Amino acid sequence: MASRGGPRAAGTDGSDFQHRERVASHYQMSVTLKSEIKKLIYTHVVIWLLLLAQMVIGHLKLLPHDQVAMPYQWEYPYLLSILPSFLGLLSFPRNNISYLVLSMISTGLFSMAPLIYGAMEMFPMAQQLYRHGKAYRFIFGFSAVSVMYLVVVVAAQVHGWQLYYSKKLLDSWFTSTQEKKKK
C-alpha cells in the first residue's frame, strides 16, 4: 500500500485493506457481553449494599423496628452472593474460563438458591398480608414482605440475566480458543 502522503501501489485504489480491518464476530460478542455482565454486576452490588444496610440498621438498632425490620433468614446467605460477582469481574481481563465457570456455579449456589429459599420463607407472611391485610414487619412504612419480594424478583432477574450472558460469553470464548487450536 502507500504511506500517508506517498504514492499508491500500482493496481490498487487503496480500498483493498478493509477485509483485514474487520473484527471477528466472537471478539465483538465478547466485548458486548462483558459490558452487559458488568452492568448486571453493578446492579447486583447496589442490591447487595441495600440489603447490607438493612441488616446493619436492623442489628445495630439505628432506627426503630417499625421503620426497618430485622432481616429475614435468607438475607444472611445472600450476602455471599458478592463473591461470584467478583469472580466474574476477575475473569474478564484475560478471558479466564475457569473464573467465569466458578462465577456461574457460585451464582447459582450463593445467589439464586437464597432467593428461592427467601421466596419460600416469606410466602406465609405474604399470604397473610394478602388474605387478612395484616403486616407485622415494616420498612419505612411499607410491608417488609412486599418490599423484600420486590427485591427477590429484581435480584432473580439480575442473576438470571447474568447467568445467561455468562453462558453466551463462555461460548464465545470457546469459539475463539477452538479457532486458535485450528491454526
C-alpha positions as CSV (number, residue, x, y, z in Angstrom):
1,M,0.0,0.0,0.0
2,A,1.1,3.6,0.3
3,S,2.1,5.8,3.1
4,R,0.0,8.8,4.2
5,G,1.3,11.2,1.6
6,G,3.2,8.9,-0.7
7,P,2.1,7.3,-3.9
8,R,-0.2,4.3,-4.0
9,A,0.9,0.9,-5.1
10,A,0.2,0.2,-8.8
11,G,-3.1,-1.5,-9.4
12,T,-4.9,-0.6,-6.2
13,D,-7.3,2.2,-5.2
14,G,-6.4,1.8,-1.5
15,S,-9.7,0.1,-0.5
16,D,-8.5,-3.5,-0.5
17,F,-7.5,-3.3,3.2
18,Q,-11.0,-3.2,4.6
19,H,-11.4,-7.0,4.8
20,R,-8.4,-7.1,7.2
21,E,-9.9,-4.5,9.5
22,R,-13.0,-6.5,10.4
23,V,-13.0,-7.8,14.0
24,A,-14.1,-11.4,14.3
25,S,-17.7,-11.8,15.5
26,H,-16.8,-13.7,18.6
27,Y,-14.5,-10.9,19.7
28,Q,-17.2,-8.4,19.2
29,M,-19.6,-10.6,21.1
30,S,-17.1,-10.9,23.9
31,V,-16.8,-7.2,24.3
32,T,-20.6,-6.7,24.2
33,L,-21.3,-9.5,26.7
34,K,-18.6,-8.3,29.1
35,S,-20.2,-4.9,29.1
36,E,-23.7,-6.3,29.8
37,I,-22.4,-8.5,32.6
38,K,-20.6,-5.6,34.2
39,K,-23.8,-3.6,34.2
40,L,-25.6,-6.5,35.9
41,I,-22.8,-6.9,38.4
42,Y,-23.0,-3.2,39.3
43,T,-26.8,-3.5,39.7
44,H,-26.2,-6.6,41.9
45,V,-23.8,-4.6,44.0
46,V,-26.4,-1.9,44.6
47,I,-29.0,-4.5,45.7
48,W,-26.4,-6.2,47.9
49,L,-25.5,-2.8,49.5
50,L,-29.2,-2.1,50.2
51,L,-29.6,-5.5,51.9
52,L,-26.4,-5.0,53.9
53,A,-27.6,-1.5,55.0
54,Q,-30.9,-3.0,56.1
55,M,-29.1,-5.7,58.1
56,V,-26.7,-3.3,59.8
57,I,-29.5,-0.9,60.7
58,G,-31.7,-3.7,61.9
59,H,-29.0,-5.4,64.1
60,L,-27.4,-2.2,65.4
61,K,-30.9,-0.7,66.1
62,L,-30.0,2.6,64.4
63,L,-33.7,3.1,63.5
64,P,-36.8,1.7,65.3
65,H,-38.0,-1.7,64.2
66,D,-41.3,-0.2,62.9
67,Q,-39.2,1.7,60.3
68,V,-36.6,-1.0,59.4
69,A,-37.5,-4.6,60.2
70,M,-35.0,-7.3,61.2
71,P,-33.7,-9.2,58.2
72,Y,-35.2,-12.5,57.0
73,Q,-33.1,-15.6,57.3
74,W,-32.4,-15.8,53.5
75,E,-30.6,-12.5,53.6
76,Y,-27.7,-13.9,55.5
77,P,-26.5,-16.4,52.9
78,Y,-27.4,-13.9,50.2
79,L,-24.5,-11.8,51.5
80,L,-22.1,-14.3,50.0
81,S,-23.5,-13.5,46.5
82,I,-20.9,-10.8,46.2
83,L,-18.2,-13.4,45.7
84,P,-19.5,-14.7,42.3
85,S,-19.7,-11.1,41.0
86,F,-16.0,-10.6,41.9
87,L,-15.0,-13.8,40.2
88,G,-16.9,-12.7,37.1
89,L,-15.1,-9.4,37.1
90,L,-11.7,-11.2,37.6
91,S,-12.4,-13.4,34.6
92,F,-12.7,-10.5,32.1
93,P,-9.2,-9.1,31.7
94,R,-7.6,-12.3,30.3
95,N,-10.8,-14.2,29.3
96,N,-10.2,-16.7,32.1
97,I,-12.7,-19.5,31.5
98,S,-12.1,-21.1,35.0
99,Y,-13.1,-18.0,36.9
100,L,-16.2,-17.5,34.7
101,V,-17.3,-21.1,35.3
102,L,-16.7,-20.7,39.0
103,S,-18.7,-17.5,38.9
104,M,-21.6,-19.2,37.2
105,I,-21.7,-22.1,39.6
106,S,-21.4,-19.9,42.7
107,T,-24.0,-17.6,41.3
108,G,-26.4,-20.5,41.4
109,L,-25.3,-21.5,44.9
110,F,-24.9,-18.2,46.6
111,S,-27.3,-16.0,44.7
112,M,-30.2,-18.0,43.2
113,A,-30.6,-20.6,46.0
114,P,-31.0,-18.0,48.8
115,L,-33.5,-16.1,46.6
116,I,-35.6,-19.3,46.1
117,Y,-35.4,-20.0,49.8
118,G,-36.4,-16.4,50.5
119,A,-39.4,-16.6,48.3
120,M,-40.5,-19.8,50.2
121,E,-39.7,-18.3,53.6
122,M,-41.7,-15.2,53.1
123,F,-44.7,-16.9,51.4
124,P,-46.7,-17.5,54.5
125,M,-46.3,-13.8,55.5
126,A,-47.3,-12.7,52.0
127,Q,-50.3,-14.9,52.1
128,Q,-51.3,-13.5,55.4
129,L,-50.9,-9.9,54.1
130,Y,-52.9,-10.8,51.0
131,R,-55.8,-12.6,52.8
132,H,-56.1,-10.5,56.0
133,G,-54.2,-7.3,55.2
134,K,-52.0,-7.8,58.3
135,A,-48.3,-6.9,58.2
136,Y,-46.1,-7.2,61.2
137,R,-42.8,-6.1,59.8
138,F,-42.2,-2.8,58.0
139,I,-39.6,-1.0,56.1
140,F,-40.2,2.8,56.1
141,G,-43.9,2.3,56.3
142,F,-44.2,-0.4,53.7
143,S,-44.9,-4.0,54.4
144,A,-41.5,-5.7,54.7
145,V,-42.6,-8.8,52.9
146,S,-43.8,-6.7,49.9
147,V,-40.5,-4.8,49.7
148,M,-38.5,-8.0,50.1
149,Y,-40.5,-9.8,47.4
150,L,-39.7,-6.9,45.1
151,V,-36.0,-7.3,45.9
152,V,-36.2,-11.0,45.3
153,V,-37.9,-10.5,41.9
154,V,-35.4,-7.9,40.8
155,A,-32.4,-9.8,42.1
156,A,-33.6,-13.1,40.5
157,Q,-33.8,-11.3,37.1
158,V,-30.4,-9.7,37.5
159,H,-28.8,-13.1,38.4
160,G,-30.7,-14.9,35.7
161,W,-29.6,-12.5,33.0
162,Q,-26.1,-12.6,34.4
163,L,-26.1,-16.4,34.1
164,Y,-27.5,-16.2,30.6
165,Y,-24.9,-13.7,29.4
166,S,-22.1,-15.5,31.1
167,K,-23.1,-18.7,29.3
168,K,-23.1,-16.9,25.9
169,L,-19.7,-15.3,26.9
170,L,-18.3,-18.7,27.7
171,D,-19.5,-20.0,24.3
172,S,-17.8,-17.1,22.5
173,W,-14.6,-17.7,24.4
174,F,-14.7,-21.4,23.5
175,T,-15.2,-20.4,19.8
176,S,-12.1,-18.2,19.9
177,T,-10.0,-21.0,21.6
178,Q,-11.2,-23.6,19.1
179,E,-10.1,-21.3,16.2
180,K,-6.7,-20.8,17.8
181,K,-6.3,-24.6,18.0
182,K,-7.1,-25.0,14.3
183,K,-4.3,-22.6,13.3
